[in-house]
Amino acid sequence: MTAPLPTTVIGGFLGAGKTTLVNHLLRQAGGRRLTVLINDFGAIPIDADLIVGEADGVLTLANGCACCSIGGDLAGAFDAILRRRSQVDHLIIEASGVADPNRLADFARAERELATTGIVVVLDAVQALRQAADPYVGRDMLNQIAVADRLVINKAELSPALNLLTAWASGLAPSAEIVSANHADVATDWVLTSKRRPTRQQATNTAQPHARYAGWSRDSDAAYSISDLVEALRSIDAGALRIKGMVQGTDGATWLIQVVGRRIDLDLAPPTVGRRTRIVALGPEDSFQSQRLDALFDRLAIHVCAQ
């Protein structure tokens, strides 16, 4: 009889570094054939140099790993993975930044052919305390921390109060193991190995309702001055919690752009991603103003890129 498939859920609020952690695990799989199920509001940029092919919505990676989307059917995604159980050593489920990772873990626990190894939650060392105090999204984030078996405090080098943040997180999840990291560089075995934990405490801030979220996206062949776009995104107040995607620059390069609060990270995209602008955003339903993003991108569009 085939042993149940070890399954780890990765959660964390928007911009914490879940994708960075997933890419790190895929690079440092240690011979494991990992399959990643993705559940996010926008496309997850698995590092392009890992990908060797794509068919039927599944990315095949060079090290024997794979990546595919949950879509709207988690049970169906489980079935598809289990049908090729002999090719998979470990399943990773990446939760959306606004999702409850424990809910995804519950679905996995209900599958007799899956064996959950725990919930790993990533925190942004710079943004975590501010996000937790936010009246719209604070409870969602606190609940994510409370259900964690393991916590990764990411971007540690940027935090002036790392010890304070670690103590705060430990108070919310007293049974969780906590490590600090930069670029989500943590040991693969630590992330994926099952550990028995006492019963977890749940978040106690029940006065706040769970937030409802609205999304925005743009997919076009327009190009942008990257410096003008960054300046505009820093000054706009559209209520977006998270903006990310690829932007075609007027310099001929394609840029990966990620916005969390007022922080903007830019990296050159690999040539394999193509010359196109694809970007998404998310914010609280009652304060997100997607029309402001539409107006900004309309105003800054420079020309149509050759295909």
C-alpha positions in Angstrom: 0.0 0.0 0.0 1.4 3.4 -0.9 2.1 5.7 2.0 0.1 9.0 2.3 1.6 11.9 0.5 3.3 14.4 2.9 1.6 17.7 2.5 2.7 21.1 3.8 0.6 24.3 3.7 2.4 27.7 3.3 0.6 30.8 4.3 1.3 34.4 5.1 -0.1 37.9 4.4 0.3 39.7 1.1 3.9 40.5 0.3 5.5 38.5 3.2 7.6 36.3 0.8 5.6 33.1 0.3 6.6 33.0 -3.4 10.2 33.6 -2.5 10.0 30.7 0.0 8.4 28.4 -2.6 11.1 29.2 -5.2 13.7 28.6 -2.5 12.2 25.2 -1.7 12.1 24.2 -5.4 15.8 25.1 -5.8 16.8 23.4 -2.6 14.5 20.3 -2.9 17.4 18.0 -1.9 16.3 15.3 -4.4 12.6 15.5 -3.4 10.1 15.7 -6.2 8.0 18.5 -5.0 4.6 19.5 -6.4 3.3 23.0 -5.6 -0.4 23.8 -5.7 -1.0 27.5 -5.9 -4.0 29.5 -4.7 -3.4 33.2 -5.1 -5.2 36.3 -6.5 -2.6 36.6 -9.3 -0.1 34.5 -11.1 2.8 33.3 -9.0 6.2 34.0 -10.7 7.9 30.6 -10.4 11.5 31.4 -11.4 11.6 31.0 -15.1 14.9 29.2 -15.2 13.4 26.3 -13.3 10.7 25.7 -15.9 11.3 23.3 -18.7 7.8 22.8 -20.0 4.1 23.4 -19.6 1.1 21.2 -20.5 -2.5 21.1 -19.3 -1.8 23.9 -16.8 1.1 22.1 -15.1 4.6 23.6 -15.1 7.3 20.9 -15.3 10.5 21.9 -13.5 14.1 20.9 -14.3 14.6 19.1 -10.9 11.6 16.7 -11.2 9.3 19.1 -9.4 6.0 20.5 -10.7 3.7 23.5 -10.2 0.0 23.9 -11.0 -3.0 26.0 -10.0 -5.7 25.0 -7.6 -8.2 27.1 -9.5 -11.7 26.8 -8.0 -11.5 23.0 -7.3 -9.2 21.9 -4.5 -10.6 18.4 -4.4 -10.0 18.1 -8.1 -6.5 19.3 -7.8 -5.8 16.7 -5.1 -7.2 14.0 -7.3 -5.0 15.1 -10.2 -1.9 15.0 -7.9 -2.8 11.6 -6.4 -3.3 10.1 -9.9 0.5 10.6 -10.4 1.4 9.8 -6.8 4.4 7.7 -7.9 6.0 10.9 -9.4 5.5 13.1 -6.3 7.4 12.9 -3.0 5.9 15.9 -1.2 3.0 18.3 -1.9 3.1 22.0 -1.0 -0.1 24.1 -1.0 0.5 27.8 -1.2 -2.4 29.8 0.3 -3.5 33.2 -1.0 -2.2 36.1 1.0 -5.7 36.7 2.4 -6.7 33.1 2.9 -6.9 31.1 6.1 -4.1 28.4 5.7 -5.8 26.3 8.3 -8.9 25.9 6.1 -6.7 24.5 3.3 -4.9 22.3 5.8 -8.3 21.0 6.9 -9.1 20.0 3.3 -5.8 18.1 3.2 -6.4 16.4 6.5 -9.8 15.1 5.2 -8.0 13.3 2.4 -6.9 9.8 3.5 -4.1 9.7 0.9 -2.5 12.9 2.2 -0.6 13.4 5.4 -0.2 17.0 6.6 3.2 18.0 8.0 2.0 21.3 9.3 1.4 24.9 8.4 4.3 27.3 7.7 3.4 31.0 7.8 5.7 33.7 6.5 5.7 37.2 8.2 7.1 40.4 6.7 9.5 41.8 9.4 8.9 45.3 8.2 5.1 45.4 7.6 3.8 42.8 10.1 3.0 45.0 13.1 1.3 47.7 10.9 -0.7 45.1 9.0 -1.8 43.4 12.2 -3.2 46.8 13.5 -5.1 47.5 10.3 -8.8 47.6 11.0 -9.6 46.0 7.6 -7.2 43.1 7.5 -5.6 42.8 10.9 -7.8 39.9 12.0 -7.0 37.9 8.9 -3.3 38.2 9.5 -3.6 37.4 13.2 -5.5 34.3 12.4 -2.8 33.2 10.0 -0.2 33.5 12.7 -2.3 31.7 15.3 -2.6 28.5 13.3 1.1 28.3 12.3 3.2 25.3 13.3 6.3 27.1 12.0 6.8 30.9 11.5 9.4 32.4 9.1 10.0 36.1 10.0 11.3 37.2 6.6 13.2 40.3 5.6 14.8 40.2 9.0 17.7 42.4 8.0 15.3 45.3 7.3 13.7 45.2 10.8 15.1 47.5 13.6 13.1 45.6 16.2 13.4 41.9 15.3 13.5 40.7 18.9 10.3 42.6 19.7 8.6 41.2 16.6 9.7 37.7 17.4 8.4 37.9 21.0 5.1 39.3 19.7 4.7 36.5 17.2 5.6 33.9 19.8 2.8 35.3 22.0 0.3 34.8 19.2 1.5 31.3 18.3 3.2 29.9 21.5 3.5 26.4 20.1 5.1 27.4 16.8 8.8 27.2 16.0 10.1 30.6 14.8 13.1 31.4 12.6 14.2 34.7 11.1 15.5 34.8 7.5 16.4 37.0 4.6 15.0 36.2 1.2 13.1 33.2 2.9 16.4 31.3 3.0 15.5 28.6 5.5 16.3 24.9 5.7 14.1 22.8 3.4 13.9 20.0 6.0 12.7 22.4 8.7 9.9 23.6 6.4 8.7 20.2 5.2 9.3 17.9 8.2 6.3 17.0 10.4 6.6 17.9 14.1 4.0 17.1 16.8 2.7 20.3 18.4 0.4 21.0 21.3 -3.2 22.2 20.5 -2.9 25.7 18.9 -4.5 28.8 20.4 -6.8 30.6 18.1 -6.8 34.4 17.5 -8.7 36.1 20.3 -9.6 39.4 18.4 -13.1 38.4 17.5 -14.5 41.9 17.4 -13.3 42.6 13.9 -15.1 41.0 10.9 -13.1 39.2 8.3 -12.2 41.5 5.4 -13.7 41.2 2.0 -11.4 41.9 -0.9 -11.6 43.3 -4.4 -9.1 42.7 -7.2 -7.8 44.5 -10.2 -5.7 43.4 -13.2 -4.2 44.7 -16.4 -3.0 42.6 -19.3 -1.8 44.7 -22.3 1.0 45.3 -24.7 1.6 48.9 -23.5 5.1 49.9 -22.3 5.9 52.3 -19.4 8.7 54.5 -18.2 9.7 52.5 -15.1 10.9 55.5 -13.2 7.6 57.4 -13.9 5.6 54.3 -12.9 7.4 53.8 -9.6 7.0 57.5 -8.7 3.2 57.3 -9.5 2.7 54.1 -7.6 4.4 55.7 -4.5 2.1 58.7 -4.6 -1.2 57.1 -5.5 -3.7 56.2 -2.8 -5.9 53.5 -4.3 -6.3 51.4 -1.1 -4.3 48.6 -2.6 -2.7 46.2 -0.1 -0.6 44.5 -2.8 0.4 45.1 -6.4 2.5 42.7 -8.4 3.3 41.6 -11.9 5.4 42.2 -15.0 5.7 45.6 -16.7 7.2 46.2 -20.1 9.6 49.1 -19.9 10.3 51.7 -22.5 13.9 50.7 -22.0 13.2 47.4 -23.8 13.3 45.3 -20.6 10.5 43.5 -18.8 10.4 44.3 -15.1 9.0 42.3 -12.1 7.4 44.8 -9.8 6.0 44.2 -6.3 4.4 46.8 -4.2 3.5 46.4 -0.5 2.5 49.7 1.2 4.9 52.3 0.1 7.7 49.8 -0.5 8.4 49.0 -4.2 10.7 46.2 -5.3 12.0 46.0 -8.9 13.9 43.2 -10.6 14.6 42.4 -14.2 12.5 39.6 -15.5 14.1 36.7 -17.4 13.8 37.0 -21.2 11.5 34.0 -21.3 8.6 35.9 -19.8 8.0 37.9 -23.0 7.4 41.5 -23.8 4.1 42.3 -22.1 2.5 44.1 -19.2 0.6 41.8 -16.8 -0.1 43.2 -13.3 -2.6 42.6 -10.6 -3.7 44.3 -7.3 -5.8 43.5 -4.3 -7.4 45.6 -1.6 -10.2 45.8 0.9 -13.6 45.8 -0.9 -14.9 48.9 0.8 -11.8 51.1 0.3 -10.1 49.7 -2.8 -10.4 52.2 -5.7 -9.4 50.2 -8.8 -10.4 53.1 -11.1 -7.4 55.1 -9.8 -5.1 52.3 -11.0 -6.9 52.2 -14.3 -6.4 56.0 -14.7 -2.7 55.8 -13.7 -1.8 53.0 -16.1 -3.8 54.7 -18.9 -2.0 58.0 -18.3 1.5 56.5 -18.3 1.1 54.1 -21.2 3.7 55.1 -23.8 3.3 52.9 -26.8 2.3 49.5 -28.1 5.1 46.9 -28.0 5.9 44.9 -31.1 4.9 41.3 -30.8 
